[in-house]
Amino acid sequence: MIDTILFDLDGTIIDTNELIITSFMHVLEKHQLAPLTREQIIPKMGATLEQQLQHFSGMGDTTTLITSYRSYNDEHHDAMVRLFPQVEEVVSQLHAKGLRLGVVTTKNKPGTIRVLELFGLQKYMEAVITLNDVEHPKPHPEPILKALELLGSDPSRTLMVGDSPMDIESAKASGVQSAGVAWSLKGEKALLEHHPDYMLQDMNDLFSLLE
């Protein structure tokens, strides 16, 4: 029986998709780099910001690009992000049922706390593991294992929910169950290729996994 649920953040419970895509497009234009389409950006979403910018720009040192990205992202953040449907209702009900909840993300700590507080979700999350908390981000098992240690949870009774193959691979590597989300920009088919234990069509599907 599942008693712990870990959530990825961007693209899973928080809809930051358009903010992220437009932020990358802004950076490429500002620094006079080759433009990319949405279709070229989406497959790399879920990696760390540095990894994504290195891939998109071909540059080894992306310090200036990261600064530009964060500046644009911070300016437009609150106007462009929103919760995916049923997130607040489902998370609050899971918490009320006594499940242990956490966030495991490749986002940085300040950005993670900002968006959790914006939507009132931080009070439900007993563990928040970000890029700043680990040496090896997803798909490495370290972030999930660190969350399990903080929560005192059993991997066999833990579910990792995410919108990226990296979430599924990190779950498998750490010995927890995995659930992809059908609303992932990468598409349900792309996630199924990595064989998650479950596929959620909407957040309410989590309740059926607890029965």
Z-matrix of the N, CA and C atoms (Angstrom, degrees):
N
C 1 1.461
C 2 1.530 1 109.99
N 3 1.297 2 117.12 1 138.46
C 4 1.464 3 122.41 2 -179.79
C 5 1.525 4 109.84 3 -79.32
N 6 1.342 5 116.83 4 127.87
C 7 1.461 6 119.92 5 174.99
C 8 1.529 7 112.00 6 -124.57
N 9 1.340 8 117.24 7 -1.97
C 10 1.458 9 122.38 8 179.10
C 11 1.522 10 109.81 9 -136.43
N 12 1.323 11 117.12 10 132.89
C 13 1.461 12 120.79 11 177.06
C 14 1.520 13 108.71 12 -127.59
N 15 1.319 14 115.63 13 126.45
C 16 1.459 15 123.18 14 176.56
C 17 1.522 16 108.40 15 -108.41
N 18 1.314 17 116.36 16 134.97
C 19 1.459 18 121.10 17 -178.04
C 20 1.526 19 111.02 18 -115.41
N 21 1.321 20 115.89 19 135.23
C 22 1.449 21 119.67 20 161.41
C 23 1.530 22 106.28 21 -67.08
N 24 1.326 23 116.93 22 166.27
C 25 1.466 24 119.76 23 -175.48
C 26 1.534 25 110.98 24 -104.42
N 27 1.323 26 116.11 25 -80.62
C 28 1.467 27 120.71 26 -175.86
C 29 1.526 28 111.63 27 -62.43
N 30 1.321 29 116.08 28 126.75
C 31 1.457 30 120.77 29 177.09
C 32 1.519 31 113.98 30 83.98
N 33 1.344 32 116.42 31 -5.63
C 34 1.468 33 120.94 32 -178.77
C 35 1.524 34 110.81 33 -113.71
N 36 1.333 35 117.09 34 -62.22
C 37 1.466 36 119.32 35 175.78
C 38 1.534 37 111.60 36 -109.45
N 39 1.341 38 116.50 37 -24.18
C 40 1.460 39 120.94 38 178.57
C 41 1.527 40 108.99 39 -113.09
N 42 1.318 41 116.66 40 125.88
C 43 1.464 42 120.63 41 179.47
C 44 1.530 43 109.00 42 -86.86
N 45 1.309 44 114.33 43 90.65
C 46 1.468 45 121.88 44 176.11
C 47 1.524 46 110.75 45 -106.77
N 48 1.309 47 116.97 46 12.07
C 49 1.464 48 120.92 47 -171.30
C 50 1.524 49 113.10 48 -55.10
N 51 1.329 50 116.61 49 -53.28
C 52 1.463 51 119.17 50 -176.53
C 53 1.527 52 111.48 51 -67.22
N 54 1.324 53 116.98 52 -36.05
C 55 1.459 54 120.26 53 177.76
C 56 1.524 55 110.57 54 -62.03
N 57 1.317 56 116.68 55 -45.37
C 58 1.464 57 120.86 56 -179.02
C 59 1.526 58 111.03 57 -64.24
N 60 1.319 59 116.87 58 -47.33
C 61 1.464 60 120.68 59 -178.06
C 62 1.526 61 111.07 60 -62.16
N 63 1.326 62 117.12 61 -47.58
C 64 1.460 63 119.66 62 -179.07
C 65 1.527 64 111.27 63 -67.62
N 66 1.332 65 117.82 64 -30.85
C 67 1.463 66 120.60 65 177.22
C 68 1.526 67 110.62 66 -65.09
N 69 1.324 68 116.86 67 -43.27
C 70 1.464 69 119.69 68 177.48
C 71 1.530 70 111.09 69 -64.39
N 72 1.307 71 116.79 70 -43.63
C 73 1.467 72 120.28 71 179.63
C 74 1.528 73 110.94 72 -61.45
N 75 1.331 74 116.44 73 -39.41
C 76 1.461 75 120.99 74 178.07
C 77 1.530 76 110.82 75 -62.15
N 78 1.328 77 116.68 76 -46.12
C 79 1.466 78 120.92 77 -178.32
C 80 1.526 79 110.90 78 -61.56
N 81 1.313 80 116.46 79 -45.86
C 82 1.466 81 119.97 80 -178.98
C 83 1.526 82 111.04 81 -61.94
N 84 1.323 83 116.50 82 -41.12
C 85 1.465 84 119.73 83 179.54
C 86 1.524 85 110.96 84 -69.30
N 87 1.320 86 116.86 85 -44.93
C 88 1.461 87 120.92 86 -177.72
C 89 1.519 88 111.70 87 -59.87
N 90 1.323 89 116.95 88 -38.44
C 91 1.467 90 121.18 89 -176.56
C 92 1.528 91 112.21 90 -97.76
N 93 1.315 92 116.18 91 14.09
C 94 1.467 93 123.05 92 174.92
C 95 1.532 94 112.39 93 54.66
N 96 1.316 95 114.14 94 44.67
C 97 1.456 96 121.71 95 176.38
C 98 1.520 97 109.08 96 -100.58
N 99 1.320 98 116.28 97 163.31
C 100 1.462 99 120.68 98 -178.05
C 101 1.525 100 109.80 99 -59.31
N 102 1.336 101 117.86 100 128.70
C 103 1.469 102 120.03 101 -179.57
C 104 1.522 103 111.77 102 -69.02
N 105 1.323 104 115.47 103 154.78
C 106 1.458 105 121.78 104 177.89
C 107 1.516 106 109.64 105 -126.33
N 108 1.317 107 116.10 106 151.79
C 109 1.458 108 121.52 107 175.78
C 110 1.528 109 109.34 108 -87.42
N 111 1.320 110 115.86 109 166.17
C 112 1.464 111 121.00 110 174.45
C 113 1.525 112 110.49 111 -54.69
N 114 1.333 113 115.59 112 -41.96
C 115 1.465 114 120.94 113 -176.69
C 116 1.529 115 111.82 114 -64.60
N 117 1.325 116 117.10 115 -26.56
C 118 1.460 117 120.47 116 177.68
C 119 1.521 118 111.82 117 -83.46
N 120 1.312 119 116.84 118 -27.49
C 121 1.464 120 121.39 119 -178.51
C 122 1.528 121 112.09 120 -81.38
N 123 1.317 122 116.89 121 -43.53
C 124 1.468 123 121.91 122 -171.68
C 125 1.526 124 114.82 123 -54.42
N 126 1.348 125 120.61 124 -43.42
C 127 1.466 126 118.94 125 -177.63
C 128 1.523 127 114.83 126 -61.08
N 129 1.322 128 117.47 127 -23.17
C 130 1.466 129 120.81 128 -178.46
C 131 1.524 130 112.99 129 -93.16
N 132 1.321 131 117.12 130 -7.77
C 133 1.460 132 119.81 131 179.57
C 134 1.523 133 109.97 132 -66.82
N 135 1.323 134 115.64 133 136.45
C 136 1.460 135 121.18 134 -175.83
C 137 1.510 136 111.55 135 115.48
N 138 1.352 137 116.37 136 -24.18
C 139 1.462 138 120.41 137 173.67
C 140 1.523 139 108.50 138 -77.01
N 141 1.327 140 117.29 139 175.31
C 142 1.458 141 119.62 140 176.91
C 143 1.528 142 109.06 141 -68.55
N 144 1.322 143 116.49 142 158.55
C 145 1.458 144 120.94 143 179.29
C 146 1.525 145 110.74 144 -59.21
N 147 1.307 146 116.94 145 -43.21
C 148 1.469 147 120.09 146 179.43
C 149 1.521 148 111.15 147 -61.08
N 150 1.321 149 116.87 148 -44.76
C 151 1.472 150 120.35 149 179.51
C 152 1.518 151 111.44 150 -61.65
N 153 1.326 152 116.50 151 -41.89
C 154 1.453 153 120.10 152 -179.50
C 155 1.529 154 111.29 153 -65.43
N 156 1.326 155 116.80 154 -45.59
C 157 1.457 156 120.12 155 -178.35
C 158 1.525 157 111.78 156 -68.37
N 159 1.321 158 117.06 157 -34.29
C 160 1.464 159 119.40 158 174.71
C 161 1.518 160 110.51 159 -62.29
N 162 1.313 161 116.30 160 -42.54
C 163 1.463 162 120.17 161 -179.90
C 164 1.524 163 111.42 162 -67.03
N 165 1.329 164 116.92 163 -45.19
C 166 1.464 165 120.82 164 -175.80
C 167 1.533 166 112.64 165 -70.51
N 168 1.340 167 116.50 166 -32.39
C 169 1.463 168 119.94 167 -174.27
C 170 1.520 169 114.13 168 -100.15
N 171 1.342 170 116.16 169 -23.48
C 172 1.459 171 119.45 170 -174.25
C 173 1.523 172 112.29 171 77.30
N 174 1.323 173 117.27 172 8.98
C 175 1.468 174 122.51 173 -178.38
C 176 1.524 175 110.37 174 -96.35
N 177 1.320 176 115.94 175 143.59
C 178 1.452 177 120.17 176 176.51
C 179 1.520 178 111.55 177 -79.75
N 180 1.337 179 115.66 178 -44.70
C 181 1.458 180 121.55 179 179.29
C 182 1.526 181 108.33 180 -98.09
N 183 1.320 182 116.16 181 109.93
C 184 1.470 183 120.59 182 -176.53
C 185 1.528 184 112.10 183 -108.14
N 186 1.322 185 116.94 184 21.35
C 187 1.468 186 120.77 185 -175.18
C 188 1.529 187 111.93 186 -55.27
N 189 1.339 188 117.06 187 -48.36
C 190 1.464 189 119.83 188 -178.37
C 191 1.524 190 111.00 189 -67.38
N 192 1.325 191 116.95 190 -34.11
C 193 1.464 192 120.38 191 179.13
C 194 1.519 193 110.45 192 -68.35
N 195 1.321 194 116.12 193 -40.60
C 196 1.463 195 120.32 194 178.80
C 197 1.527 196 110.57 195 -62.63
N 198 1.327 197 116.46 196 -41.56
C 199 1.463 198 120.47 197 178.27
C 200 1.524 199 110.80 198 -60.44
N 201 1.334 200 116.53 199 -44.98
C 202 1.465 201 120.74 200 179.12
C 203 1.521 202 111.10 201 -64.60
N 204 1.333 203 116.24 202 -41.14
C 205 1.468 204 121.30 203 -179.83
C 206 1.534 205 109.84 204 -61.66
N 207 1.321 206 116.35 205 -49.61
C 208 1.464 207 119.75 206 -176.11
C 209 1.534 208 111.04 207 -65.24
N 210 1.319 209 116.84 208 -37.53
C 211 1.458 210 120.30 209 179.39
C 212 1.525 211 111.14 210 -61.96
N 213 1.331 212 116.63 211 -47.94
C 214 1.469 213 121.05 212 179.66
C 215 1.524 214 110.27 213 -66.80
N 216 1.323 215 115.66 214 -44.42
C 217 1.462 216 121.37 215 -178.10
C 218 1.521 217 111.30 216 -61.74
N 219 1.331 218 117.16 217 -44.90
C 220 1.464 219 121.14 218 -179.99
C 221 1.531 220 111.25 219 -62.96
N 222 1.331 221 116.18 220 -40.61
C 223 1.460 222 120.95 221 -176.99
C 224 1.524 223 112.08 222 -64.41
N 225 1.330 224 116.32 223 -37.21
C 226 1.467 225 120.79 224 -174.07
C 227 1.529 226 113.59 225 -102.97
N 228 1.317 227 116.60 226 -1.06
C 229 1.463 228 122.18 227 -170.83
C 230 1.528 229 113.97 228 -53.23
N 231 1.315 230 116.75 229 -61.56
C 232 1.468 231 119.65 230 -170.27
C 233 1.527 232 113.02 231 -65.50
N 234 1.322 233 116.39 232 -27.07
C 235 1.466 234 120.00 233 -179.54
C 236 1.522 235 112.87 234 -80.33
N 237 1.343 236 117.18 235 -19.21
C 238 1.464 237 119.43 236 -171.19
C 239 1.522 238 115.00 237 -112.69
N 240 1.324 239 118.02 238 -14.33
C 241 1.464 240 119.01 239 -177.99
C 242 1.525 241 110.78 240 -96.32
N 243 1.309 242 115.77 241 153.53
C 244 1.461 243 121.27 242 176.84
C 245 1.528 244 108.55 243 -157.03
N 246 1.309 245 116.08 244 164.74
C 247 1.462 246 121.13 245 175.10
C 248 1.521 247 109.93 246 -77.59
N 249 1.314 248 115.79 247 147.22
C 250 1.459 249 118.84 248 168.41
C 251 1.534 250 108.71 249 -71.34
N 252 1.330 251 117.93 250 157.48
C 253 1.473 252 120.67 251 -177.02
C 254 1.527 253 113.01 252 -55.33
N 255 1.321 254 115.55 253 140.63
C 256 1.464 255 126.11 254 175.78
C 257 1.534 256 115.12 255 68.15
N 258 1.324 257 118.44 256 4.10
C 259 1.465 258 119.07 257 -175.63
C 260 1.528 259 111.67 258 -62.60
N 261 1.329 260 117.32 259 -53.63
C 262 1.464 261 119.31 260 -175.74
C 263 1.522 262 111.31 261 -62.67
N 264 1.334 263 116.03 262 -41.85
C 265 1.463 264 119.92 263 -179.03
C 266 1.527 265 111.23 264 -63.89
N 267 1.328 266 116.31 265 -45.83
C 268 1.460 267 119.91 266 -176.90
C 269 1.524 268 110.99 267 -69.46
N 270 1.328 269 117.29 268 -45.25
C 271 1.463 270 120.18 269 -179.68
C 272 1.529 271 110.87 270 -60.78
N 273 1.325 272 117.74 271 -42.77
C 274 1.463 273 120.08 272 -179.97
C 275 1.532 274 111.36 273 -65.30
N 276 1.331 275 116.65 274 -37.05
C 277 1.466 276 119.85 275 178.40
C 278 1.522 277 111.82 276 -70.04
N 279 1.328 278 116.81 277 -39.04
C 280 1.468 279 120.31 278 177.42
C 281 1.526 280 110.10 279 -62.65
N 282 1.323 281 115.91 280 -41.64
C 283 1.455 282 120.69 281 178.52
C 284 1.524 283 110.26 282 -63.73
N 285 1.318 284 116.56 283 -41.83
C 286 1.471 285 120.78 284 179.72
C 287 1.520 286 111.86 285 -64.73
N 288 1.319 287 116.68 286 -28.77
C 289 1.470 288 121.39 287 178.67
C 290 1.526 289 111.84 288 -78.33
N 291 1.328 290 116.88 289 -6.15
C 292 1.455 291 120.29 290 176.97
C 293 1.512 292 115.18 291 95.32
N 294 1.339 293 117.99 292 7.84
C 295 1.454 294 119.16 293 177.84
C 296 1.526 295 109.82 294 -72.19
N 297 1.319 296 115.62 295 148.32
C 298 1.454 297 121.23 296 175.02
C 299 1.524 298 107.24 297 -89.24
N 300 1.323 299 116.77 298 129.76
C 301 1.457 300 122.05 299 -173.65
C 302 1.519 301 110.80 300 -123.10
N 303 1.335 302 114.98 301 148.31
C 304 1.453 303 119.54 302 177.90
C 305 1.507 304 111.61 303 -155.44
N 306 1.320 305 115.51 304 169.06
C 307 1.460 306 123.32 305 176.73
C 308 1.521 307 108.34 306 -119.66
N 309 1.327 308 115.96 307 133.57
C 310 1.463 309 121.97 308 175.34
C 311 1.522 310 106.86 309 -129.20
N 312 1.333 311 117.19 310 112.03
C 313 1.450 312 121.43 311 -170.11
C 314 1.525 313 112.34 312 -139.20
N 315 1.338 314 116.29 313 157.97
C 316 1.464 315 121.28 314 172.52
C 317 1.526 316 110.73 315 -92.47
N 318 1.319 317 117.12 316 5.13
C 319 1.465 318 121.94 317 175.84
C 320 1.520 319 109.34 318 -75.40
N 321 1.333 320 117.34 319 156.85
C 322 1.458 321 119.03 320 178.42
C 323 1.533 322 110.67 321 -75.28
N 324 1.335 323 115.44 322 165.18
C 325 1.465 324 120.47 323 -174.52
C 326 1.530 325 112.84 324 -63.05
N 327 1.350 326 118.81 325 -49.41
C 328 1.469 327 117.88 326 -178.38
C 329 1.528 328 112.87 327 -59.69
N 330 1.339 329 116.51 328 -42.55
C 331 1.465 330 119.65 329 179.94
C 332 1.517 331 112.62 330 -65.60
N 333 1.330 332 115.74 331 -36.11
C 334 1.461 333 120.61 332 179.33
C 335 1.524 334 111.41 333 -66.54
N 336 1.326 335 116.13 334 -49.43
C 337 1.463 336 120.20 335 -179.79
C 338 1.526 337 110.09 336 -62.81
N 339 1.327 338 116.81 337 -39.90
C 340 1.469 339 120.70 338 -179.28
C 341 1.518 340 111.41 339 -57.56
N 342 1.329 341 117.08 340 -48.23
C 343 1.460 342 119.33 341 -174.71
C 344 1.531 343 111.03 342 -75.93
N 345 1.328 344 118.55 343 -33.27
C 346 1.462 345 120.39 344 176.17
C 347 1.524 346 110.67 345 -64.52
N 348 1.325 347 116.12 346 -41.18
C 349 1.459 348 119.78 347 178.90
C 350 1.525 349 111.43 348 -70.23
N 351 1.333 350 116.58 349 -35.85
C 352 1.461 351 121.22 350 -179.78
C 353 1.524 352 111.22 351 -57.14
N 354 1.328 353 116.02 352 -39.33
C 355 1.465 354 120.61 353 -176.73
C 356 1.532 355 113.45 354 -105.27
N 357 1.322 356 117.12 355 9.74
C 358 1.456 357 120.18 356 175.37
C 359 1.516 358 114.55 357 68.73
N 360 1.335 359 117.30 358 29.23
C 361 1.466 360 120.44 359 -177.34
C 362 1.525 361 113.29 360 -97.33
N 363 1.319 362 117.43 361 -17.03
C 364 1.461 363 119.18 362 -173.13
C 365 1.527 364 111.77 363 -61.39
N 366 1.328 365 117.19 364 -33.38
C 367 1.465 366 120.18 365 -177.27
C 368 1.522 367 112.93 366 -64.53
N 369 1.343 368 116.88 367 -17.54
C 370 1.461 369 120.06 368 179.92
C 371 1.532 370 112.58 369 -91.48
N 372 1.333 371 117.43 370 -15.96
C 373 1.461 372 121.65 371 -169.83
C 374 1.528 373 111.11 372 -98.97
N 375 1.317 374 116.00 373 112.18
C 376 1.462 375 120.52 374 -178.82
C 377 1.525 376 112.33 375 -81.26
N 378 1.311 377 117.11 376 -19.79
C 379 1.466 378 121.46 377 177.10
C 380 1.526 379 108.08 378 -136.83
N 381 1.325 380 116.47 379 131.51
C 382 1.462 381 121.82 380 176.34
C 383 1.529 382 107.48 381 -129.45
N 384 1.322 383 115.54 382 105.47
C 385 1.460 384 121.59 383 -177.12
C 386 1.528 385 108.55 384 -107.91
N 387 1.329 386 115.86 385 119.95
C 388 1.458 387 121.57 386 -176.24
C 389 1.529 388 110.27 387 -118.54
N 390 1.319 389 114.80 388 -178.35
C 391 1.461 390 120.81 389 177.84
C 392 1.521 391 111.70 390 -57.48
N 393 1.335 392 116.14 391 -34.03
C 394 1.459 393 120.61 392 -176.97
C 395 1.523 394 113.60 393 -75.25
N 396 1.319 395 117.25 394 -9.35
C 397 1.463 396 121.04 395 -175.27
C 398 1.525 397 113.94 396 -98.94
N 399 1.334 398 117.51 397 -3.37
C 400 1.465 399 120.29 398 -173.97
C 401 1.523 400 110.95 399 -135.71
N 402 1.310 401 115.24 400 160.52
C 403 1.467 402 120.91 401 172.07
C 404 1.527 403 110.43 402 -88.13
N 405 1.324 404 116.26 403 -32.15
C 406 1.463 405 121.09 404 -175.58
C 407 1.529 406 109.28 405 -125.31
N 408 1.339 407 118.24 406 106.01
C 409 1.470 408 120.90 407 179.83
C 410 1.524 409 112.11 408 -73.22
N 411 1.331 410 115.97 409 169.81
C 412 1.469 411 120.20 410 173.26
C 413 1.527 412 109.27 411 -51.67
N 414 1.332 413 118.42 412 141.90
C 415 1.473 414 129.09 413 15.02
C 416 1.531 415 116.48 414 -84.84
N 417 1.332 416 117.97 415 6.11
C 418 1.461 417 121.18 416 174.52
C 419 1.533 418 108.42 417 -61.71
N 420 1.325 419 118.45 418 149.34
C 421 1.474 420 120.35 419 -179.63
C 422 1.522 421 114.37 420 -73.67
N 423 1.331 422 118.50 421 -14.44
C 424 1.469 423 120.60 422 -172.78
C 425 1.526 424 114.65 423 -51.53
N 426 1.335 425 120.09 424 -46.39
C 427 1.478 426 118.16 425 -177.62
C 428 1.526 427 113.41 426 -60.80
N 429 1.320 428 116.64 427 -42.89
C 430 1.466 429 119.51 428 179.55
C 431 1.524 430 110.69 429 -68.83
N 432 1.322 431 117.16 430 -41.83
C 433 1.459 432 119.95 431 179.38
C 434 1.526 433 111.20 432 -62.44
N 435 1.322 434 116.42 433 -35.99
C 436 1.467 435 119.51 434 178.16
C 437 1.525 436 110.36 435 -67.11
N 438 1.330 437 116.97 436 -39.91
C 439 1.462 438 120.13 437 176.97
C 440 1.524 439 110.87 438 -63.13
N 441 1.327 440 116.81 439 -42.81
C 442 1.465 441 120.74 440 178.86
C 443 1.527 442 111.17 441 -60.59
N 444 1.333 443 115.81 442 -40.27
C 445 1.459 444 119.78 443 179.71
C 446 1.524 445 111.02 444 -64.19
N 447 1.331 446 116.63 445 -43.65
C 448 1.458 447 120.57 446 179.71
C 449 1.533 448 112.05 447 -64.01
N 450 1.322 449 115.46 448 -37.72
C 451 1.460 450 120.63 449 -176.43
C 452 1.528 451 112.82 450 -85.59
N 453 1.327 452 116.48 451 -17.67
C 454 1.459 453 119.71 452 -174.17
C 455 1.511 454 111.92 453 68.42
N 456 1.328 455 116.10 454 33.20
C 457 1.471 456 121.16 455 -174.14
C 458 1.530 457 112.10 456 -98.61
N 459 1.313 458 114.84 457 152.26
C 460 1.460 459 123.72 458 177.96
C 461 1.527 460 108.46 459 -85.77
N 462 1.346 461 118.61 460 126.23
C 463 1.472 462 120.08 461 179.39
C 464 1.526 463 113.27 462 -53.75
N 465 1.325 464 117.44 463 -37.03
C 466 1.465 465 120.56 464 -176.19
C 467 1.527 466 112.25 465 -69.40
N 468 1.332 467 116.74 466 -15.45
C 469 1.467 468 121.14 467 -179.78
C 470 1.531 469 111.36 468 -111.75
N 471 1.334 470 115.40 469 18.02
C 472 1.466 471 121.18 470 -176.05
C 473 1.518 472 111.04 471 -116.84
N 474 1.326 473 116.41 472 142.00
C 475 1.463 474 123.33 473 178.41
C 476 1.522 475 109.15 474 -120.70
N 477 1.341 476 115.95 475 131.51
C 478 1.463 477 122.16 476 173.15
C 479 1.520 478 108.54 477 -104.24
N 480 1.334 479 116.78 478 124.74
C 481 1.462 480 122.32 479 -178.08
C 482 1.522 481 108.82 480 -110.31
N 483 1.344 482 116.78 481 126.44
C 484 1.459 483 118.45 482 -178.61
C 485 1.509 484 113.87 483 -156.17
N 486 1.326 485 114.45 484 167.92
C 487 1.473 486 121.22 485 -177.12
C 488 1.519 487 112.24 486 -106.91
N 489 1.331 488 117.18 487 4.74
C 490 1.457 489 120.97 488 -173.30
C 491 1.529 490 111.38 489 -128.08
N 492 1.334 491 116.93 490 149.34
C 493 1.469 492 119.19 491 172.53
C 494 1.520 493 112.39 492 -55.08
N 495 1.339 494 117.27 493 -30.10
C 496 1.465 495 119.86 494 179.49
C 497 1.521 496 112.07 495 -64.97
N 498 1.328 497 116.97 496 -31.62
C 499 1.466 498 120.22 497 176.04
C 500 1.521 499 110.63 498 -66.44
N 501 1.319 500 115.41 499 -42.83
C 502 1.469 501 120.81 500 -178.96
C 503 1.527 502 110.40 501 -67.03
N 504 1.334 503 116.43 502 -43.08
C 505 1.461 504 119.97 503 -178.80
C 506 1.530 505 111.33 504 -67.10
N 507 1.327 506 116.72 505 -38.97
C 508 1.465 507 120.21 506 177.34
C 509 1.526 508 110.79 507 -64.30
N 510 1.342 509 115.93 508 -39.19
C 511 1.467 510 120.58 509 177.86
C 512 1.526 511 110.96 510 -62.34
N 513 1.315 512 115.66 511 -47.02
C 514 1.466 513 119.09 512 -179.59
C 515 1.531 514 110.93 513 -61.68
N 516 1.335 515 116.11 514 -41.80
C 517 1.458 516 120.44 515 -176.71
C 518 1.529 517 112.16 516 -68.36
N 519 1.323 518 116.60 517 -25.94
C 520 1.467 519 120.24 518 -178.13
C 521 1.527 520 112.95 519 -98.45
N 522 1.323 521 117.06 520 -1.78
C 523 1.459 522 120.26 521 175.46
C 524 1.510 523 115.78 522 82.93
N 525 1.355 524 117.28 523 15.83
C 526 1.465 525 119.74 524 176.94
C 527 1.522 526 109.60 525 -102.66
N 528 1.320 527 116.40 526 164.65
C 529 1.455 528 120.69 527 176.56
C 530 1.531 529 109.77 528 -76.79
N 531 1.327 530 116.54 529 157.70
C 532 1.462 531 119.84 530 -176.17
C 533 1.523 532 110.74 531 -129.21
N 534 1.336 533 114.33 532 147.58
C 535 1.463 534 120.79 533 174.82
C 536 1.519 535 108.27 534 -136.31
N 537 1.335 536 116.04 535 124.41
C 538 1.450 537 120.64 536 171.96
C 539 1.516 538 109.42 537 -86.21
N 540 1.330 539 116.26 538 161.46
C 541 1.462 540 120.06 539 177.82
C 542 1.526 541 109.26 540 -114.90
N 543 1.311 542 115.54 541 130.05
C 544 1.467 543 121.06 542 -174.43
C 545 1.521 544 112.30 543 -67.59
N 546 1.352 545 117.07 544 -16.55
C 547 1.469 546 119.61 545 179.42
C 548 1.534 547 112.25 546 -87.16
N 549 1.316 548 117.58 547 8.08
C 550 1.460 549 120.84 548 176.59
C 551 1.525 550 111.22 549 -59.23
N 552 1.327 551 117.12 550 137.47
C 553 1.467 552 120.59 551 176.23
C 554 1.519 553 111.54 552 -62.04
N 555 1.320 554 116.54 553 -24.26
C 556 1.465 555 120.21 554 -179.94
C 557 1.527 556 111.51 555 -72.98
N 558 1.313 557 116.26 556 -18.03
C 559 1.458 558 121.39 557 178.52
C 560 1.516 559 112.27 558 94.79
N 561 1.313 560 115.01 559 145.87
C 562 1.470 561 121.39 560 -178.76
C 563 1.521 562 111.66 561 -59.28
N 564 1.326 563 116.36 562 -40.03
C 565 1.469 564 120.81 563 -177.83
C 566 1.521 565 111.30 564 -60.28
N 567 1.329 566 116.70 565 -42.35
C 568 1.465 567 120.45 566 -179.23
C 569 1.520 568 111.51 567 -63.00
N 570 1.329 569 116.98 568 -36.38
C 571 1.460 570 120.09 569 178.41
C 572 1.521 571 111.90 570 -73.17
N 573 1.318 572 116.53 571 -38.90
C 574 1.468 573 120.35 572 -179.38
C 575 1.523 574 112.24 573 -62.78
N 576 1.311 575 116.49 574 -26.25
C 577 1.468 576 120.09 575 177.44
C 578 1.523 577 112.00 576 -63.71
N 579 1.336 578 116.42 577 -19.13
C 580 1.469 579 121.16 578 178.83
C 581 1.527 580 112.24 579 -100.13
N 582 1.312 581 115.86 580 6.75
C 583 1.473 582 123.35 581 171.16
C 584 1.525 583 114.33 582 56.22
N 585 1.329 584 117.40 583 59.16
C 586 1.464 585 118.67 584 171.96
C 587 1.525 586 110.03 585 -65.59
N 588 1.311 587 117.32 586 157.19
C 589 1.465 588 120.63 587 177.95
C 590 1.521 589 111.47 588 -68.48
N 591 1.333 590 116.25 589 -31.25
C 592 1.459 591 121.43 590 -178.86
C 593 1.535 592 109.70 591 -141.19
N 594 1.330 593 115.13 592 159.24
C 595 1.456 594 120.96 593 172.12
C 596 1.526 595 107.83 594 -129.21
N 597 1.316 596 116.75 595 119.96
C 598 1.460 597 121.52 596 -179.21
C 599 1.522 598 110.50 597 -89.88
N 600 1.326 599 116.34 598 125.56
C 601 1.466 600 120.10 599 174.55
C 602 1.522 601 110.45 600 -82.96
N 603 1.334 602 116.72 601 -30.34
C 604 1.461 603 121.41 602 169.64
C 605 1.524 604 107.59 603 -154.49
N 606 1.310 605 116.72 604 171.28
C 607 1.464 606 120.94 605 -173.21
C 608 1.520 607 112.89 606 -60.73
N 609 1.322 608 117.33 607 -30.82
C 610 1.464 609 120.17 608 -178.94
C 611 1.520 610 113.20 609 -64.00
N 612 1.316 611 117.50 610 -18.92
C 613 1.463 612 120.74 611 177.65
C 614 1.521 613 111.86 612 -61.13
N 615 1.317 614 117.54 613 -21.50
C 616 1.462 615 120.23 614 179.27
C 617 1.527 616 111.20 615 -60.03
N 618 1.324 617 117.39 616 -34.43
C 619 1.464 618 119.57 617 -177.71
C 620 1.524 619 112.12 618 -63.94
N 621 1.330 620 116.48 619 -34.88
C 622 1.474 621 119.11 620 179.89
C 623 1.527 622 111.51 621 -67.75
N 624 1.326 623 117.63 622 -24.56
C 625 1.463 624 121.07 623 178.74
C 626 1.527 625 112.31 624 -76.43
N 627 1.320 626 116.09 625 -14.63
C 628 1.454 627 120.64 626 -177.83
C 629 1.524 628 112.08 627 -92.37
N 630 1.316 629 116.39 628 -10.82
C 631 1.464 630 120.41 629 -175.40
C 632 1.525 631 111.10 630 -79.05
